């Protein structure tokens, strides 16, 4: 049996704690916040309950062996897409149904294009699932993978997601819809790798799901599972350092002044925080400069019903590229990041009596935003008046797109990237940690006995990916009786 300390009680950390406790290890979790869940936050006000982080559950099979009874509900449509010309497309996890919906909305030629793209996306998914998403990956291991020629051709190293869409999809609305999936990893579709076509395939092939009561119940379920397995969880316990000796971890230090011995440390904090503050490693920090985009959120208590909305509805702008230019900026050309003036607006509205009082709706409204900071690639979201003014602007944008709820609001709350940075220790409020493709920080740290899970580590951000990172690490550590050197 190893003494294992997990730093951070986000979904990745809790899932790792569950798996390692099931394997017979002595597991303790230290979480800086007063509650568990990390970015899987919740907010309650006046009978309304909001998820303030992820709002869509995909790949439910990833959670199936964690010993929790989640009972997810399938969504149809998975997402409703509303385009600037007024057309609407409802996605479906049934490929035949979605094909028909595309044909009805955009014509037979667009549906045929999507079918061709879908076959390519399936090849990318199968190659990614088989060779990347469920195993440790580093530059060295990636180079040694036994890629089949067909897998390499499918993944198309060097091609962007935007370029892949331009190759297969002639209808500009389908191209716009595909571009949106780059934001699932916090990156710009013009620079995102074509391999990210695996994301729409996973969402639409395996479905989008909702957990009654909100996705925050996942954190509660993981907490109960940890308790049942004897995992000790310390909240409001900030870890200040990882202790090492002779090239391996020996424990952690906490802000309260305690020294906690450990044979293994699993870090569920952002990799940049880990290598800057807890285990200073300057050479690794240089690899973490490509930060993901952040998000600006409105939590709205809305009176009355809104039939036009699906569970998830995205309203696209006329110029999607202008949004990405604003969010990421171009410091090399003297262009600072800024809040986009005409962004895509993503609205989540659950028809679930558990999350809103009768006769009302709870809306989670999300737009892509620059991360918080003072450099040219960021925005100071603490600037007086900015959050309130931008929230009003987003409501006006929704009104201009035919969804005016300004006179139906019971209340509105804002959540900026600065708020996420503070609440979840996410540098700059970046939603997905390190943006991009296959080469995120490795699951194995630079000293023996240190492992990384969570959205900033391989295989990436999002609920299923951080849960897979926990499985990769737990499998590498192995059962308590294995005697395996880690």
N, C-alpha and C positions, 0 to 999 in steps of 0.2 A: 504493500500500500504506500503510495506517495502522498505527501502533504502538498496539496495544490492550492494556490491562491489565484483567484480570478479578480482582475482589476476592472471594475465596471459591470453594472447589471443591466446593460442593454440586452436586446434579444440575443445577440451573438454570445455575450457572456453568460447569460442564463442558460441558453441551450448547451453551451460547453459544460457548464456546471452540472446540468442534468446528465449528460452523457458520461462525464467523468465519474460522477457519483454512482451511476449505474454500473460502471466498470470496477467499482470497489475502492475508489480513492477517497481520501479525506479531503473534502472540498470546502473552502471558505471564500466568500465573495465580499469585496469591499467596494462600496458605491458612494461617490461623493455627494449625490443628491439625497433628498429625504425619502424619495420613492424609487422604485425600480421601473425599468422600461426604456430608459434612454430617450431616443428620439421618438419612441412610441408613446407620445405624451397624451394627456387627457385634460380637458377643462370642463368644469361644471359651473353653471350659473342659472338661477331662476328656473330650475327644472329642465334645462337644456344640457346635453352631454355632447361634447365634441372630441373627436380624435384630432390632435394637433400635429400628428406626424403622418405615417403611412395611412392610406385610406382604401387600398385595394390589396387583397390577398391573392397571390398567384402561386402556382405549383404547390397545392396543398399536400401533395404526397411527401414533400420535404419534411413536413411536420408530423407525419403519420406515426413515426416510431419513437416519439418523445414521451409517449405515455399520457397524452392529454386528450380529453374529449372536447373537441372544438366545435363540431357540428356546423361547418360553414355552409352558407346559402349561396347557390350559384346566381350570377347576375346576367340578365339579358334585357337590354344590351349590356355588354361589358363596359363600353363607353359610347356615348352619343357625341358625334362630331358635328359641329355647326360651322359652316364655312362662310366667308365674307359675302358670297353671292346669294346667301339664304338657303342653300341646299344643306341637307342633313343626311348623315350616314350613321346607322347604328351597327356597331361591330357585334359579332357573334362568335361563340366558341365552337359553333357547328360550321365547318368550312363550306358546306353546300348552302346553308342558309345565308352565310355572309356573301357568298358569290352571287346569290340571287339579289340580295340587298344592294350590292354594288351595281349590278346590271340595272335594277330598277331606278337607282339614283343617278348613275353616271353613264349608263349604256353598256351594251354587250362588249364593246371593245375594251372598256376599262376593266370589266370583269375578267376578260381573257388575260389582260395584262397582269392582274392580281394573281390569277391562277399560276402563271409562269413565275412570278416573284415568289409565290408561296412554296413552290417546289424547291426553289433555291434556298429560301429561308429554312425549310425542313432539313436540307443537307447541312446548312450551317449549324442548326440546332443539334443535330445528331453528332457532328464532329466535335462541337463544344462540350456537349454533355458527356461524350465518351472519353475525351482527351484532356479537358481543361477544368470544368466546373467542379469536379469531385475529387481532385487530387492536388497535391502541392505543385505550385508553378513558380519558377524563378527564371531569369534569363538562361541559366545553364540547363535546367530541366526542360524548358520549352524547346530549346535547341535539340535536346536528345529525344523528344517525343517521336514515336514511330508513326508519323503522319502518313496516311495513305495519300497518294497523289490526288485522288478525288476530293479528299477532305481539304487539302491545301487550296485546290482550285475553288472549292465552295467558299472558304473563308476569305479568300482574296486578300492576302496581306498587301498593305499599301493602298488599298482602295477605301474610300470613305463611304459612310452610310448614304450620304447625299448622292455620291456618284452611282452607287448601286441602285438607288431609287430612280435616278435619271435613265439608267440603262433599261429598266424593266417597265416603268410606269409612265405612260404618256399623259395621263390626266393630272393636272397640277394639284388637284385636291388630294388625290391619293399620295402624291409626293409629299405634300404638307403633312398628311397624317403619319407617314413613315418618319419624317423628320422629327416628329414629336418624341419618338421613342429614344432618340439620343439623350433627351433630357432625363430619362430614367436612370442614366449613369452620370448625370450632371455635366454633360459636355455639349459642344456645338456640333450639329449634324454635318457641317462642312468639314470638320476635323475628326469626327467619331469614326472608328474603324467599321468597315462593312460587316464584321463579325457580329455587331450589335443587332443585326437582323434576327438573331436568335431571340431577342426580347419580344417583338410582336408575335413570333411563332409560339413562344412559351405561353404568353398571355391568351392568345386566341385558340391555340390547340388544346390547352389544359384548363382554360376558363379563368374568369375573374370571379372572386368570391367575397362575401361579406360575412362578418361574424356578428350575430345578433348582440346588441348592446354596444357595438363599435369594436374596432380592431384593438383597442386598449385592453380588451378582455384576454388577449393573447399574453400580455405581460402578467396578468393575474393568474392565468393558468400555469405559466412557467414558474411563478413564485410558489404556487401550491405544490407543484411537482417537486421543486427543490426542497420544500419543507418535508414532503413525504419521504424523500431520499436522505434526509439528514444533513443537507447542505446548510451551513451557517452563513447568514447574510447580514453584513454590517452596513446599514445606510448611514448617511451623513458622516462617512469615513473617507477622507481624502488621502489617497496614496501620494506621497511626495518623492519617493525614489524606489528603484529596484536595486537591491543589494546583490553584489556578485563577489565571487572569490575564485581565483585561479581559472577564470574563463567559464564559470557557470553560475547560475542564480543560486542564492542562498536565502532569499527572503525579500521583504519589502519594509519600507518605513512609512509611517502615517503621520498626518499633521498633528495628531494628538500626542505625538512623541513616542508611539509604540513601535517596536521592532517585531515583525512577524516572520518567523522562520518558514521556509518553503523549499521543497525539492524541485518544484515546477511552478512557474508563473505564466498565466494566460492573460494577455492584455486585450481588453475590449475597449481601450481608449483609442482615440485617433492616432494613427501612426506618427504624425508630425509631433504631437504632444509627447508620445512615448520617447521618440528619439531626440527631442529638444529638452524635455524636462525630467523624465523619469530615468532614462538611460542615455545621457547625451552621446550622440553618435553623429557628428557633423557631416561625415561623408554620406550618410543615408538621408539626411535632410535635403541634400541637393537633388535627390530623386523625387521629392514630394512637392514640387513647385506647381504642378498642374492641378489646381484646386477645382472642385466641382462648383457649379453654380449654386446659388442659394435660393430661398423662396420668401416671398412676402405673402402673408396670410391674413385674411379677414374671417373672423368667426361671427356669423350673423344669426341673431334670433329673428325669424321672419314670421309675421302674422299671415294667416291664410295659406292656401295651397297653390302650387305652381306646376300645373300638368305638363308644361313644356319640358321640364327637367327629367332626365333619367337619374339613376343613382349617381352616375358620373357623367358630366357633360362638359365638353371643352368647346370654347368659342374662339375660333382662330382669327388672327389679324389679317389685314390685306398684305402686309409686308413682313413675313416671318424673319427674313434676314435682318431687318432693322432691329428687331428684338434682340437677336443674338449679338449684333454689333454693340448694342447698348449694354447688355448684361456683361459681356466679357471685355468690352473696350479694346483698344489697341495701343497700349502704352508705348510700343516701339515707334508709333506714328503720332504720338502726342494726343491720342484720343482716350479720355478717361471713361471708365465705366460709369453708367448712370441708370436710374430706374427707367425701364422702357415706357414710352408714352402710349404705345398701342400694343399691349402684349396679348398673347394667348391667355385666356382666363379659364381655369379649371374649377368647376363647381361640383362639390359632393353634397348630395342631399339624400339621406337615408330615409326611406319610408319604414320607420321602426319606432313604435310608440315608446320604446325604452329610452330614446334619445331626445325627445322633445315633448312638451305639453300638448294636449289636444288643441286642434285648430291652429297649430304653428308648425314651422319647419326649422331645423338646425342646418345652416349652410356653412360648409368649409370652402372658402374661396382661396385659390392659390394662383399666384403668377410667378414666373421665373424672375429672379432678381440678382443683382451683383452681391457678392459676399460683403460682409461688414469689415471695414478697415479704413485706413487713411491713404493707402498707396493708390496709384493710378488705376489699378485693376479692381478697385473696391469702392464702396460708398460708406460714408459715416452715417449709419442709420440712427445714431443717437443725436444727430443734429436737430435742434428744437423745431418742432412742427412738421418735420419731414414725414413721419409715419402717419400722422393724422391727415395731412394734405394728400399724401399718396393714396390712402384708403378712400378718401372722397373721390379722387380721380378714378380709381378702379370702379367704384359704383357708377360713376358717370360713363365709363367705357361700357359697362354692362348695359346701361340704359340705352346707349347708342346702338347696341346690338340687339335691342328688342326685349331686354330683360330688366325692366325698371322696378326695383324694390325699395327705392329710397323712402317712399311714404308708408312702407309696410314694416319698417324695422322696429323691433322691440328694443334692440341694442346692437352695438357692434364693438368688437374687440380686435385689436391688431396684434400680429406677431411678426416681428422683423427678423432679419438674419442676426442682428445683435442679440435679440432675445434667445434665439436658438443657441448661439455661441455661449451664452451665459448658462442656460438651463441644461444643456447636454454636453458641455465642454467640446463643442464642435468648432474648430478654428475658423473664424470668419462667418460662422453659421452655414458653412458649406454642407449641403444635404448629404452628399455621397462621399465625403472625404476627398480622396484623390480621384479625379475624373479620368475617364478614358477606357482603354481596352484591356488587353490580356495581362499586362505587366503592372499590377499593383504591388504594394509591399508584400513580401513573402510571409507565409504563415509561420515560418521558423525564424526566430530572431537571431541576432549575431552572437549570442552567447548560449551555451548549452542550457537547456531547461526553460528557455523563453519562447513563447508562442504568441501569435497574433490572430485574433478573430475580429469580426465586425466589418462595417462598411468600408473602412479605409484599407483593409487588407484583401488579399485574394479570397474569393472570386469577385468581390465587389459589394455595392450597396443594394438595398432593398431587402425585404423580409426573407425571401427564400435564399438569397445569396449569403446573407450573414449567418443563416442557419446552416447552410452548407459549409461555411468556414468553420463552424463549431464541430461539424462531423469530421472534416479533414483533420483538424487538430486532435480531436479525441481518438480517432483511428491511429494517428501517428504516435500518440502517447501510449495507447494500448491499455489492456486490463491490468489491474493491480498486481496480479500474480505473474505477469509475463516476464518480468525482469529485463525488459527491453531498455537499452540505453537511449536516452533522449537528450 
